[in-house]
Amino acid sequence: MASLIDELIDVLDQELDIYQQLIPISNEKTQIIVKNDLAALQEITDEEQAAVDKITSLENKRERVVENIKIVINRKSDTLSLKTLIQLLENQPKEQKTLSILHDNLDNIVRQLMEINSRNKSLIEQSLEMIEFNMNYIQSMRLYQGNNNYTKDAEQYDTKISGAGIFDAKQ
């Protein structure tokens, strides 16, 4: 059991490191979104995806370790939360304390990332709304622009330009 707990601590510690690396990346992403730098946004998104791939791999490993711990402690329930495991480790105060600190640190860092990602999502949505507004404005100007056609009596008349614009703003 001790080796499984050590393995779990190791996996969680690696996950924490990657999540901590994501904080400055996500903050940088905010600045890139504000600057509307699409090339840099693609690069930073690729960087984030690489980190997410590592986290996914570690999560799979963590799940396997937890399954093995459940077998060892004869736990039949569907899930074994980290909090529950911490409570079960009363006879191992060192591991209990380490897991408790890791749990709290992971909880805090994930909350920070959620806040940053929520802000980034909001910025992207605002940017998309502005793009949609501009596209609709351009399309309406193109479709309904007046022209300087005069009749022989010197009266100006407007004709609507038929046909679709460059973009279909209704999609």
ZAMARGU-4260 file (C-alpha; in steps of 0.2 Angstrom, whole numbers, plus 5000, padded with zeros to 4 digits):
<rodrens>
0) 5000/5000/5000 | 5014/5012/5004 | 5021/5011/4987 | 5004/5014/4979 | 5003/5030/4990
5) 5020/5035/4985 | 5016/5033/4967 | 5000/5043/4969 | 5009/5057/4977 | 5022/5057/4963
10) 5008/5058/4950 | 4999/5072/4959 | 5015/5081/4961 | 5019/5080/4942 | 5001/5086/4939
15) 5003/5101/4950 | 5019/5105/4941 | 5010/5106/4925 | 4996/5115/4931 | 5008/5128/4939
20) 5016/5130/4922 | 4999/5133/4914 | 4996/5149/4925 | 5008/5160/4916 | 5004/5153/4899
25) 4985/5156/4902 | 4989/5174/4908 | 5000/5177/4892 | 4985/5170/4882 | 4974/5184/4889
30) 4987/5197/4883 | 4987/5189/4866 | 4968/5189/4865 | 4968/5207/4869 | 4981/5211/4856
35) 4972/5200/4843 | 4988/5192/4838 | 4981/5176/4829 | 4998/5169/4826 | 5004/5170/4844
40) 4987/5163/4849 | 4989/5148/4839 | 5006/5145/4846 | 5001/5147/4864 | 4986/5136/4861
45) 4998/5122/4854 | 5008/5125/4870 | 4992/5123/4881 | 4987/5107/4871 | 5004/5099/4875
50) 5002/5102/4893 | 4984/5096/4893 | 4990/5080/4884 | 5003/5077/4898 | 4989/5080/4911
55) 4978/5068/4903 | 4992/5055/4903 | 4995/5058/4921 | 4976/5057/4925 | 4975/5040/4917
60) 4990/5034/4928 | 4982/5042/4943 | 4966/5033/4940 | 4975/5016/4938 | 4984/5019/4955
65) 4968/5024/4963 | 4960/5008/4957 | 4974/4998/4964 | 4972/5007/4980 | 4954/5002/4981
70) 4958/4984/4978 | 4971/4984/4992 | 4959/4992/5004 | 4945/4982/4998 | 4934/4997/4993
75) 4920/4992/4982 | 4913/5009/4979 | 4913/5017/4962 | 4925/5032/4967 | 4938/5035/4980
80) 4941/5053/4982 | 4957/5060/4987 | 4949/5068/5003 | 4942/5051/5007 | 4959/5043/5005
85) 4967/5056/5016 | 4955/5052/5030 | 4959/5034/5028 | 4977/5037/5030 | 4976/5041/5049
90) 4990/5028/5053 | 5002/5036/5040 | 5003/5054/5045 | 5017/5059/5034 | 5008/5053/5018
95) 4992/5060/5025 | 5000/5077/5027 | 5008/5076/5010 | 4992/5071/5001 | 4982/5085/5010
100) 4995/5098/5005 | 4994/5092/4987 | 4975/5091/4987 | 4974/5109/4993 | 4987/5115/4981
105) 4979/5107/4966 | 4962/5114/4971 | 4969/5132/4972 | 4978/5131/4956 | 4963/5123/4947
110) 4952/5137/4953 | 4965/5150/4947 | 4965/5142/4930 | 4946/5141/4929 | 4945/5160/4933
115) 4958/5164/4920 | 4950/5153/4907 | 4933/5160/4911 | 4941/5178/4908 | 4949/5172/4891
120) 4932/5164/4886 | 4923/5180/4889 | 4936/5190/4879 | 4935/5178/4864 | 4916/5179/4865
125) 4917/5198/4865 | 4929/5198/4850 | 4918/5186/4840 | 4903/5197/4844 | 4913/5212/4837
130) 4918/5203/4822 | 4900/5198/4818 | 4895/5216/4821 | 4908/5222/4808 | 4904/5208/4796
135) 4885/5213/4797 | 4889/5231/4795 | 4900/5228/4780 | 4887/5217/4772 | 4873/5229/4775
140) 4883/5243/4768 | 4887/5233/4753 | 4869/5227/4750 | 4861/5244/4753 | 4873/5257/4746
145) 4865/5271/4736 | 4872/5275/4719 | 4872/5291/4709 | 4861/5286/4694 | 4850/5300/4688
150) 4835/5299/4677 | 4833/5311/4662 | 4823/5322/4673 | 4838/5324/4685 | 4830/5314/4699
155) 4842/5302/4709 | 4835/5285/4713 | 4843/5271/4723 | 4844/5253/4717 | 4846/5239/4729
160) 4861/5228/4724 | 4855/5211/4722 | 4864/5195/4726 | 4872/5189/4742 | 4887/5197/4750
165) 4904/5190/4753 | 4898/5182/4770 | 4882/5174/4775 | 4880/5183/4792 | 4865/5172/4797
170) 4875/5156/4799
</rodrens>
